[in-house]
Amino acid sequence: MFSNEPWFPDHHLADEEGLLMVGGDLTPDWLLLAYRSGIFPWYNEGQPILWWTPDPRMVVAPQDVHVSKSMRRLLRDNPFTVTYNQNFLEVILACKRIKRDGQQGTWITNDVVEAYLRLHQLGYAISVEVWYEDKLVGGLYGIDLQDKGVFCGESMFATVSNASKVGFITLSRKLTKNNYKLIDCQMYTDHLASLGAAEIPRETFLEYLK
């Protein structure tokens, strides 16, 4: 008989791309077990839920986030205001709507929005908002595994140049002060690499979660 109790196969059963399992649910129990186990959902509209555990894993220690000279000047001049958890819904909807190079559509379906909004209401999903002249121009959201000292980044957006970088760098400084060990960026992108993220073996990443 099928049980809807959350569970996942062993990581070594994932395929070469990191796909571990098909199915399951997006309830808080499923999602929290996934993130605590180093697994995340990623799928398109019309697909079943796909759960991933890529090897290697893209990560960065908060204190190692790269801040370029131009970004240092921007942060010093401080044209932006950065807040936390002031408008989670608008941040995730902006991440859903933003056009991304090489991508058609978005994995942030309506079901995903509702699921992460529930996690936010429970205190597990957090948002970072970047404002310019009282307008939301950038931000990011993710899962805060506070007891493990790991922040799992999910998505970011910017409608003004460098706004998402400002949010990411500001968050990284806050996490550094709170002794977080790692920001999980999931998979490689040039944008994340420019911020100092790098790939590590999956087994090394899982050690951080133990």
C-alpha positions in Angstrom: 0.0 0.0 0.0 1.3 3.5 -0.9 2.3 5.6 2.1 2.4 9.4 1.9 4.9 9.5 4.8 8.0 11.4 3.5 11.0 9.3 2.6 13.8 9.3 0.1 16.1 6.7 -1.4 19.8 6.7 -0.7 21.8 9.4 -2.5 23.9 6.9 -4.4 20.8 5.8 -6.3 20.5 9.1 -8.1 21.3 9.2 -11.8 24.3 11.0 -13.3 22.4 14.3 -13.4 21.4 14.0 -9.8 17.7 13.0 -10.2 16.9 10.8 -7.1 13.1 10.3 -7.0 9.9 11.1 -8.8 6.7 11.7 -6.9 6.1 12.6 -3.3 4.5 15.8 -2.1 5.2 19.4 -1.3 3.9 19.4 2.2 6.2 20.9 4.9 7.1 17.4 6.2 8.3 16.4 2.7 10.2 19.6 2.0 11.9 19.8 5.4 13.0 16.2 5.2 14.3 16.9 1.7 16.4 19.9 2.7 17.7 18.4 5.8 18.8 15.4 3.7 20.5 17.5 1.0 17.7 17.1 -1.5 15.5 19.7 -3.3 12.5 19.7 -5.7 12.9 21.0 -9.3 10.5 20.3 -12.1 8.4 22.1 -14.7 4.6 22.7 -15.0 2.9 19.4 -16.0 5.6 17.2 -14.7 5.5 15.1 -11.5 7.6 16.3 -8.6 11.3 15.6 -9.3 13.7 15.4 -6.4 17.5 16.2 -6.9 20.8 15.5 -5.2 23.4 16.6 -7.7 27.1 15.6 -7.5 29.0 17.8 -7.3 27.2 20.4 -5.3 27.5 24.2 -5.7 28.2 25.9 -2.4 29.9 28.8 -0.8 30.9 29.6 2.8 29.2 32.9 3.8 32.6 34.5 4.7 34.0 33.5 1.3 31.4 35.3 -0.8 33.3 37.3 -3.3 32.8 41.1 -3.3 34.3 42.9 -6.2 35.8 46.4 -6.0 32.8 47.8 -7.9 30.4 46.1 -5.5 32.3 47.4 -2.5 31.8 50.9 -3.8 28.1 50.2 -4.5 27.6 48.9 -1.0 29.5 51.8 0.5 27.4 54.3 -1.4 24.3 52.3 -0.3 21.6 53.3 -2.8 19.6 50.3 -1.7 17.7 49.3 1.4 17.8 45.6 2.4 15.1 43.9 4.5 14.3 40.4 5.6 10.9 38.7 5.5 9.0 41.8 4.7 7.4 40.6 1.5 8.1 36.9 1.0 5.2 36.4 -1.5 6.3 39.3 -3.8 9.9 38.0 -3.8 8.9 34.4 -4.8 6.4 35.8 -7.4 9.1 38.0 -8.8 11.5 35.0 -9.0 8.7 33.2 -10.8 8.1 35.9 -13.4 11.6 37.0 -14.2 13.0 36.1 -17.6 16.2 34.0 -17.5 18.6 33.4 -20.3 18.3 29.9 -21.7 15.2 29.0 -19.8 11.6 28.8 -21.1 9.0 29.1 -18.4 9.8 28.5 -14.8 10.0 25.7 -12.2 8.3 28.0 -9.7 4.8 26.7 -10.3 1.7 27.9 -8.4 2.0 24.7 -6.2 5.6 25.6 -5.4 4.6 29.2 -4.5 1.9 27.9 -2.1 4.3 25.2 -0.6 7.1 27.7 0.1 4.6 30.3 1.5 3.5 27.6 4.0 7.2 27.0 4.9 7.6 30.8 5.3 4.6 31.0 7.6 6.2 28.2 9.7 9.5 30.1 9.9 11.6 27.9 7.7 11.6 29.8 4.4 13.0 33.3 4.4 13.1 36.2 2.0 15.6 39.0 1.4 14.2 42.1 -0.2 16.2 44.8 -1.9 14.5 48.2 -2.3 15.3 51.3 -4.3 13.2 54.4 -3.6 10.5 52.2 -1.9 10.3 49.9 -4.9 11.1 46.2 -4.7 13.9 45.8 -7.3 15.6 42.6 -6.2 15.7 39.8 -3.7 16.0 36.1 -3.0 14.5 33.4 -0.9 15.5 30.1 0.5 15.3 27.5 3.4 17.0 28.4 6.7 18.3 25.3 8.4 19.3 27.3 11.4 20.2 24.3 13.6 22.6 23.0 11.0 24.1 26.4 10.1 23.2 26.0 6.5 21.1 28.3 4.3 19.7 26.7 1.1 19.3 29.3 -1.5 16.4 28.7 -3.9 16.1 31.6 -6.4 16.9 35.3 -6.8 15.8 38.1 -9.1 16.7 41.7 -10.0 15.0 44.3 -12.0 17.8 46.8 -11.4 21.5 46.0 -12.1 23.3 44.4 -9.1 20.2 44.4 -6.8 20.2 40.6 -6.3 24.0 40.7 -5.7 23.4 43.3 -3.0 20.9 41.0 -1.3 23.1 38.0 -1.5 26.2 39.7 -0.2 24.2 41.4 2.6 22.7 38.0 3.6 26.1 36.4 3.5 27.4 38.9 6.0 24.5 38.3 8.3 25.0 34.5 8.1 28.7 35.0 8.8 27.9 36.9 12.0 25.6 34.1 13.0 28.3 31.4 12.4 26.6 29.7 9.5 28.9 27.2 7.8 27.5 27.1 4.3 25.2 28.6 1.7 23.8 25.8 -0.6 23.6 27.1 -4.2 22.6 23.7 -5.6 24.0 23.7 -9.1 26.6 25.6 -11.1 25.9 28.9 -12.8 28.3 31.6 -13.9 26.5 34.1 -11.8 27.0 32.0 -8.6 30.6 31.4 -9.5 31.2 35.1 -9.8 30.0 35.4 -6.2 32.6 32.9 -5.0 30.5 29.7 -5.1 32.3 26.5 -6.1 31.5 22.8 -6.6 32.3 20.2 -3.9 31.6 16.5 -3.8 28.1 15.5 -2.7 29.5 13.5 0.2 31.3 16.5 1.5 28.2 18.6 1.3 26.2 15.9 3.2 28.7 15.9 6.0 27.8 19.6 6.6 24.2 18.5 7.2 25.0 15.7 9.7 
